[in-house]
Amino acid sequence: EDQVTQSPEALRLQEGESSSLNCSYTVSGLRGLFWYRQDPGKGPEFLFTLYSAGEEKEKERLKATLTKKESFLHITAPKPEDSATYLCAVQQGAQKLVFGQGTRLTINP
Amino acid sequence: ETGVTQTPRHLVMGMTNKKSLKCEQHLGHNAMYWYKQSAKKPLELMFVYSLEERVENNSVPSRFSPECPNSSHLFLHLHTLQPEDSALYLCASSQDQGGGQPQHFGDGTRLSIL
């Protein structure tokens, strides 16, 4: 059965303190691994899609990487506005996404 | 503002009521989805429609009934709900090309069952 596990469950950083979030997955035939950001009271906002091991994507202070078993979301010099819950999902079949439980990130000024 | 709009944003209903959730997408996508998000649990896929045809029903109780009249609109009809159905219900859409396309979400309907 396809599974997605995110760690840590919650992470508190000081502004400017870089770190990484982890997403471990098991899936038969990866069609895509997706990262989303979710703010309180909002729906998930799409960040990145990664398709194959070795691929990297960047957006502002965020960089996502992918291996055959896990993905990392690296946050460089974060700001308080980066505080959110970050969700990872893998695609099973043509449409179905299997989500992890998320990492709640808090950046203190 | 997202390309996926959900109404209402909040809904409180009794267990014997009948209500409907509405979703509209303005992205030109051909697939639409309903998800349930409960506290401390991952998003759970409920239903998938591709080209207005239901292609996935993820063991959802019959008190939830989806309807997709066209590729831009999706409804979730609710009746005789239970307290454990209180959750955030999210709609999403994507371009179904056999996989690999991201899903784009609305901001959800927060449902509370009295």
Interface residues (C-beta under 8 A of the other chain):
Chain A: V4 R31 G32 F34 Y36 G41 K42 G43 P44 E45 F46 T49 Y51 L87 A89 Q91 G93 A94 Q95 K96 L97 V98 F99 G100 Q101 G102
Chain B: T2 V4 Q6 A31 Y33 K40 K41 P42 L43 L45 V48 S50 V55 E56 L90 A92 S94 D96 G98 G99 G100 Q101 P102 Q103 H104 F105 G106 D107 G108
